[in-house]
Amino acid sequence: MTAFKRLAIVLAVVCTATAAQAETIVASVNGMVCALCVIGIENSFKRLPQVQEVKVDLGTKSVTVRTKDGQTVDDARFTRTITNAGYKLVSIFRQ
Amino acid sequence: MRGCLALLGLWLVLLLPTAGAAKPLSYVGGMMLMQENDAGGHTVGIDYTFHPNWALAVHAQRHVPYGAPGGGNFNVIGPQINTLIKRWNLPDGQGNIFGMLGAGTAIDRGDMRGAGWAGFLADYETRRIFLSYELRLMIADKVEKSAWQRARAGWATAPVDLEKTSVWLMVQVDRRDQKHLAAHHTGNAPATEITPLLRLMYRSFLMEAGVSHRGHVMFNWVKQF
């Protein structure tokens, strides 16, 4: 195998692995005070096809969303989902 | 036709839930089923939130005139629109002002009359404190005019946590003013009623129960989908 072919294979593997990674998005959200708030946000995110898991923590006022492999939820979509659930997005942090 | 509508109204009143124990809007695409039972009657409501600020509801109520049980019961049913007028999303709390408007039919001894109602609700809630004020006005043609006010204050025994049952100790003050427009309706509402109550909440289910200082039992429940 030539060096060029080896390089191509390595690059392909690296690119595939990178593209297949799931993303974890942690957001700080204002206004969440009750269980119905949590259910509303969870159900709103679960309707997005790219979302694997969503967790809401009332204590830290945070929403953590884990996407499916190779998928993401962009800032605009994330903000709209929080807003449609009735709350205010303060900040987003991506891991 | 009238019989079918009356049966539908009765079915809704008996089997579906009401408004007042929870906010009249949930999340876009969400539905909420609510029911209230107290000395004023039985109310059932189901709402669907189609916009962050708007929900469409069906409201059904069996009015039991205060102080005259059986002396002029009537049913009201119809569509209702709920709107979020203003919301404050704060780091540790949420405040809301809602408006409700509905129109439909009042069924009184088999006679169908036009009816309209409007409501206003303001609330503030944290994980430990709940405060609200609600006003509902209703006019049923040749049946009754009424105004109903409710103020509530509540305290959670521990900060609300999704996976634990939240226990709230609350007190509500009701004020009902009625004017009967039908001769066969008798009795006038006692001016004020104070009800200590217990609210239990687990995930998307909420339940409240209490007994007023006049001995009237109240029981409400809400389920969000």
Interface residues (C-beta under 8 A of the other chain):
Chain A: N30 G31 M32 V33 C34 A35 L36 C37 V38 I39 G40 I41 N43 S44 R47 V56 L58 G59 K61 T83 N84 A85 G86 Y87 K88
Chain B: A22 K23 L25 S26 Y27 V28 G29 G30 P52 L84 R87 W88 N89 L90 P91 D92 G93 Q94 E125 T126 R127 P159 V160 D161 L162 S166 M201 Y202 R203 S204 L206 Q224
